Amino acid sequence: MTSNEPMDFQNELDETQRALREVTLMMEQSQGELAKITQRNTAITSHLQQLQKQGTTVEDLKMSYDSALDVQQRLFVMRGQLEKLQNDKGHLEKYKATLENIVSGNGAGGDASSAGAPSAGTKSQMAGIEMIVNAQEAERQRLSRQMHDGPAQALSNFILQTEIAMRLLDVDPAQAKDELGNLKTSAMGTFQRVRSFIFELRPMMLDDLGLVPTLRKYADAFKEQAGLDVSVTVTGTERRLESYLEVMIFRAVQELLGNASRHSQATLIKVQIDLGNDTIRVSVEDNGKGFSPEILKESNNLGLKLIRERSEMLGGSFEVDSSAGSGARISFSVPAKV
């Protein structure tokens, strides 16, 4: 369906119901597979406990743990898949309810032709719902990959390192001490990554201290992680804003910093926030390779589209100032009070 074609809401509802049945079936299959892997994991854990009591050598124990880690990783992946299916089901159920309301309303209002010609407000509502759902799913997938490749893998290795160190305590205390030292270093690194993930998901500072302190701390952390020169300049009256505005602005700056780091090849990023009495203006400028704003019309970058959508829904604006080879400046504004 192109943007110029009217949506047939009845057909869309039928397709959503079909997709919901498929997701429900996949969830049932995944739950069955998860139960099997959980039983397998329980059996392997019991077997490892028996090996420890029998005085198995370190090498044999390590081989057994390799098998256990494989099962645990499969268990983690399957749980992640099931969680995603549950999220998909929840989104589809909400989407289905919205479509049912629209179809019911159109049906009550007249002939079949009117049901295929949604109002401008309905189109905007549907586009907004779709964009938000897609953006949320993209963010969940990104965090899921990071958790799987980082902390989840590290935690599995911790189990192995701990057991090896325990076995070595009696036969080689010096090597056991080295293993425990390595374990501590790995645990500290993983702890820092988990803290970063939590901060990205929902920084508690945003609720406690507000937008400006949170953005400054995030910029410092981003500067260290990305190796870029990031500065934050605030003008106007520094104060607490409505919660939804603080969240919206923080997420927007977070997205724009990430885009500049991943795509622009920039070395310098400037974040400017003007806390006016009537309007909040935000801009993120980099010295990277730049791009043609026309590219955004065909881009799949849901983050930028979502920033534009939310800014305009609140009565604000969204602007892109960039050209190839001359960096980029992306700015948006929202009313201080809506």
C-alpha positions in Angstrom: 0.0 0.0 0.0 1.5 3.4 -1.0 1.0 6.5 0.9 -1.5 7.8 -1.7 -3.8 4.8 -1.5 -6.7 4.6 1.0 -6.5 1.9 3.5 -9.1 -0.9 3.4 -9.5 -1.3 7.1 -11.6 -4.5 6.9 -8.8 -6.2 4.9 -6.2 -4.8 7.2 -8.2 -6.2 10.2 -8.4 -9.6 8.5 -4.7 -9.6 7.9 -4.0 -8.5 11.5 -6.2 -11.3 12.8 -4.4 -13.8 10.6 -1.0 -12.5 11.9 -2.3 -12.7 15.4 -3.3 -16.4 15.0 0.2 -17.2 13.5 2.0 -15.5 16.4 -0.2 -17.3 18.9 0.7 -20.6 17.2 4.4 -19.8 17.2 4.2 -18.9 20.9 2.7 -22.3 21.7 5.4 -24.0 19.7 8.1 -21.9 21.4 6.7 -22.6 24.8 6.9 -26.4 24.1 10.5 -26.1 22.9 11.4 -24.0 25.9 10.0 -26.6 28.2 12.2 -29.3 26.5 15.3 -27.1 26.8 14.6 -26.3 30.4 14.3 -30.0 31.2 17.6 -30.6 29.3 19.3 -27.8 31.3 18.0 -29.3 34.6 19.4 -32.7 33.6 22.8 -31.3 32.7 23.0 -29.3 35.9 22.3 -32.4 37.9 25.0 -34.4 35.9 27.6 -31.7 36.6 26.9 -31.8 40.3 27.5 -35.6 40.2 30.7 -35.1 38.4 31.9 -32.6 41.0 31.2 -35.1 43.8 33.0 -37.9 41.9 36.2 -35.8 41.8 36.3 -35.4 38.0 39.4 -33.8 36.6 39.4 -30.1 35.6 39.6 -31.0 31.8 36.6 -33.4 32.0 34.7 -30.8 34.0 35.5 -28.1 31.5 34.2 -30.3 28.6 31.0 -31.0 30.5 30.6 -27.3 31.1 30.9 -26.5 27.4 27.9 -28.7 26.8 26.1 -27.0 29.7 26.9 -23.5 28.3 25.5 -24.5 24.9 22.2 -25.5 26.4 22.1 -22.4 28.5 22.7 -20.2 25.5 19.9 -22.0 23.6 17.7 -21.5 26.6 18.5 -17.8 26.7 17.8 -17.4 23.0 14.5 -19.3 23.2 13.4 -17.1 26.1 14.3 -14.0 24.1 12.3 -15.3 21.1 9.3 -16.1 23.3 9.5 -12.6 24.9 9.5 -11.0 21.4 6.6 -13.1 20.3 4.7 -12.0 23.4 5.5 -8.4 22.6 4.4 -8.9 19.0 1.2 -10.4 20.2 0.5 -7.5 22.5 1.1 -5.0 19.7 -1.1 -6.9 17.3 -3.9 -7.1 19.8 -3.8 -3.4 20.4 -3.6 -2.8 16.6 -6.6 -5.2 16.1 -8.6 -3.3 18.7 -7.9 0.0 17.0 -9.0 -1.4 13.6 -12.1 -2.9 15.1 -13.1 0.5 16.5 -12.5 2.1 13.1 -14.3 -0.5 11.1 -17.2 -0.4 13.6 -17.4 3.4 13.5 -17.2 3.5 9.7 -19.9 0.8 9.5 -22.2 2.7 11.7 -21.7 5.9 9.7 -22.9 4.7 6.3 -22.0 2.8 3.1 -19.1 0.6 2.3 -17.4 3.2 0.3 -16.9 5.4 3.3 -15.2 2.6 5.1 -12.4 2.6 2.5 -11.8 6.4 2.8 -10.5 7.2 6.2 -10.3 10.8 7.4 -7.0 12.7 7.6 -7.1 12.3 11.4 -7.5 8.6 11.2 -4.6 8.3 8.7 -2.4 10.3 11.0 -3.4 8.1 14.0 -2.7 4.9 12.1 0.6 6.1 10.8 1.6 7.3 14.3 0.7 3.9 15.8 2.6 2.0 13.2 5.7 4.2 13.5 5.8 4.0 17.3 5.4 0.2 17.3 8.1 -0.2 14.7 10.5 2.1 16.6 9.9 0.2 19.8 10.5 -3.1 18.2 13.7 -1.9 16.6 15.0 -0.7 20.0 14.0 -3.9 21.7 15.9 -5.9 19.0 19.0 -3.8 19.4 19.0 -4.1 23.2 18.3 -7.9 22.9 21.4 -8.3 20.6 23.6 -6.3 22.9 22.4 -8.2 26.0 23.0 -11.6 24.2 26.4 -10.7 22.8 27.6 -9.0 26.0 26.3 -9.7 29.6 24.5 -12.9 28.8 27.6 -14.5 27.3 29.7 -13.1 30.1 27.4 -14.5 32.8 27.6 -18.0 31.2 31.4 -17.7 31.3 31.3 -16.7 34.9 29.8 -20.0 35.8 32.6 -21.9 34.1 35.3 -19.7 35.6 33.9 -20.0 39.1 33.7 -23.8 39.0 37.2 -24.1 37.6 38.5 -21.8 40.4 36.7 -24.0 43.0 38.3 -27.1 41.6 41.8 -25.5 41.5 41.6 -24.3 45.2 42.8 -27.7 46.4 45.3 -28.6 43.7 46.8 -25.2 42.7 45.8 -22.3 44.9 48.0 -19.8 42.9 46.2 -20.6 39.6 42.9 -20.5 41.4 43.7 -17.0 42.6 44.5 -16.0 39.1 41.2 -17.4 37.8 39.3 -15.4 40.6 41.2 -12.3 39.6 40.1 -12.7 36.0 36.6 -13.4 37.1 36.5 -10.2 39.1 37.8 -8.1 36.2 35.2 -9.7 33.8 32.4 -9.1 36.4 33.3 -5.4 36.8 33.2 -4.9 33.0 29.9 -6.7 32.7 28.5 -4.7 35.5 29.4 -1.4 33.8 27.8 -2.6 30.5 24.6 -3.6 32.4 24.5 -0.2 34.0 24.8 1.4 30.6 21.9 -0.7 29.2 19.7 0.3 32.2 20.6 4.0 31.7 19.7 3.7 28.0 16.4 2.0 28.9 15.3 4.6 31.5 17.8 6.7 33.4 16.6 7.2 36.9 18.3 10.7 36.9 15.6 11.8 34.5 12.9 11.4 37.2 15.1 12.6 40.1 17.1 15.5 38.7 15.5 16.4 35.3 16.4 16.8 31.7 19.6 18.9 31.8 21.7 17.0 34.4 20.7 13.7 32.7 21.7 14.9 29.3 25.0 16.2 30.5 25.8 12.9 32.2 24.7 11.0 29.2 26.9 13.1 26.9 29.9 12.5 29.2 29.3 8.8 29.1 28.7 8.8 25.3 31.9 10.9 24.8 33.9 8.2 26.6 32.3 5.2 24.9 32.2 6.6 21.3 35.5 8.5 21.5 34.0 11.7 20.2 34.1 15.3 21.4 30.6 15.9 22.7 29.5 19.2 24.2 26.2 20.3 25.7 25.2 24.0 25.9 22.1 25.2 27.7 20.5 28.6 27.4 17.4 30.0 28.9 15.9 29.3 32.3 17.1 25.9 33.5 14.1 24.2 35.2 12.1 21.0 35.3 9.7 20.4 32.4 6.7 18.2 32.2 7.7 14.5 32.4 6.5 13.7 28.9 8.6 16.6 27.5 11.7 15.5 29.4 11.4 12.0 28.1 10.7 13.0 24.5 13.6 15.4 24.4 16.0 13.0 26.1 15.1 10.2 23.7 15.4 12.5 20.7 18.9 13.7 21.7 19.9 10.1 22.4 18.8 9.0 18.9 20.5 12.0 17.2 23.8 11.3 19.1 23.7 7.7 18.1 23.0 8.5 14.4 25.9 11.0 14.3 28.2 8.4 15.9 27.2 5.5 13.6 26.8 7.3 10.3 28.4 10.7 10.0 32.1 9.9 10.7 32.1 13.0 12.9 34.7 13.9 15.5 32.8 16.7 17.1 29.1 16.9 18.2 27.4 20.0 19.7 24.2 19.7 21.5 22.4 23.0 22.1 19.2 23.4 24.2 17.3 26.6 24.6 14.9 26.5 27.5 12.6 29.4 26.5 9.6 30.4 28.4 7.2 29.4 25.6 9.3 27.1 23.3 12.0 24.5 23.9 14.5 24.4 21.0 17.1 21.6 20.6 19.7 21.1 18.0 22.4 18.5 17.4 25.2 19.5 15.1 28.2 17.4 13.9 31.2 18.0 11.7 30.8 14.7 9.8 30.4 13.9 6.1 26.8 15.2 5.9 24.1 14.1 3.6 21.3 15.3 1.3 18.1 15.9 3.3 16.2 14.3 0.3 17.6 10.9 1.4 15.4 11.0 4.5 12.3 10.7 2.4 13.4 7.3 1.3 15.3 6.3 4.5 14.1 3.6 6.9 15.4 5.6 9.9 12.4 5.3 12.2 14.2 7.4 14.9 14.2 10.6 12.8 10.7 10.0 11.6 9.5 9.5 15.1 11.2 12.7 16.3 9.5 14.6 13.5 6.2 13.0 14.2 6.3 13.7 18.0 7.5 17.3 17.5 4.7 18.1 15.1 2.1 16.3 17.1 3.0 18.6 20.1 2.7 21.7 17.9 6.4 22.1 17.2 8.7 21.7 14.2 11.6 19.6 12.9 14.4 20.8 10.6 17.4 19.2 8.8 20.2 21.4 7.6 22.9 19.4 5.9 24.7 18.7 2.6 27.3 16.2 1.4 30.7 17.0 2.9 29.6 19.8 5.3 28.3 18.1 8.4 24.7 18.1 9.6 22.5 20.1 12.0 19.2 18.5 13.0 16.9 20.6 15.2 13.4 20.5 16.6 11.2 22.6 18.8 8.3 21.9 21.1 6.0 24.2 23.1 7.2 24.5 26.7 3.6 23.8 27.8 1.1 21.9 25.7 
